[in-house]
Each structure stands twice: as C-alpha cells, then as structure tokens.
C-alpha cells in the first residue's frame, strides 16, 4: 500500500445579508496536503534467550525439595510426641 495522503479541507465562506458573497475551497492546494509514511518498526533486542523449560525444571526441583524438607520436619515432630 502506498503512503496515504490526507487533505485538510479548508472552506472559507463570507455571507452578507444571508447571501454568499465569496468562497474559497481548493482541495488540490499542495499547502493543504500531508503525505504520511510508515515508520520503521525495529523491535529492540532484549538479550533474553533463556529457555522457559529450564526455569520450570528449577521451580519443580525447588518445590520438591521444599516438600521433602517439610515432610521430614513433620515426621520428626510426630516422633517427638
């Protein structure tokens, strides 16, 4: 798609006693036309290329270790009582 062009439609009308005396409207006037170009969209590089699977595995290991330590402490308390 080509760059879009926008026109500012300027109409100047002058009435005297409810009669149109003078009017100006020129859509081909180059001073009233703006051409818009599409900006380049370059996404910045974040540098984060780590695998999500590694973080899921670390979280699972931490949760398992936390569960093991909690279960061991609960057994120790039951044995004392």
Helices and strands as residue ranges (DSSP letters): E 5-7, E 12-16, E 19-24, G 30-32, E 33-35, H 52-80
